[in-house]
Amino acid sequence: GMVLGENGEKMSKSRGNVINPDDIVNEYGADTFRLYELFMGDFEKSVPWDASSIKGCKKFLQRVWDMLYILKVGKIRPEFEIPINKIIKKVSQDIEVMKFNTAISTMMSFLNDIYNCGSITTEEFKIFLILLNPFAPHITEELFLILNILIKENIKDIKNISLQFKRHLQHPEKENQISHQKWPKFNPKKCEDRTIELIIQINGKLKSKTLVEKNTSKEEILSIAKSNSKICNLLKGKTIKKEIYVENRLVNFVIN
């Protein structure tokens, strides 16, 4: 594919739609420029330059930096074991097949989940930074160093890191450098969702959906489906002739 001008035409001086990479780097930084080029679309297709989207990439990296202020010392939390394993799997596989845009999209989605939660642990942040590193090497290298200093020096307030940071920056140890870290591995068993979206039908027509625990027994599923407020109203005064259950997928009530 080819990067086109904002007007959708091939970049050329005569058309006046050329984007100078140096100008973008000066305004937004090298990491934002790199991230946007990888995020803008499928490598096999031509994509027009979009100034608004590069601002979105800049905002994303700013939010990554700001995670320092919602950081808590700790390992991967139980409720984040599945999301963490799923993001490792998705980003790893996407990089292998050069689907960089979907890998970045996955990390953006994960970032939203973190901010909705309101905090991130040091172990979760380390993994996230390693995954982001191929796309934004400079900011992730600096954040990884800061993260290790915070842990080693037991610094509670990010504002008190400046002196230690300068000392470590002059003589960085390999364990503090993200470029020397091993790529994270995922556990296939922890990449599966614990819940499913159960489809509830009446006479083969979709009437409602609800989330249930995966591999819940048939009896419990039927009870949950019947107690659904919408389904309950539709079944009032009706005779259920047949109950069809497809495991981990749907329930269909056949009525008169």
Protein Blocks (a to p, Z undefined) as FASTA:
>chain_A
ZZddfkopacdfklopaccfklmmmmnojklmmmmmmmnpcfkbccdddfklmmmmmmmm
mmmmmmmmmcccddddfklmmmmmmmmmmmmmmmmnopaklmmmmmmmmmmmmmmnopac
fklmmmmmmmmmmmmmmlmmmmmmmmmmmmmnopablklmmmmmmmmmmmccfklpmklp
ccddddfklmccfbdcddddeehiafbdcdddehiafklmmmmmmmpmklmmmmgopacf
bdcddehibccdddZZ
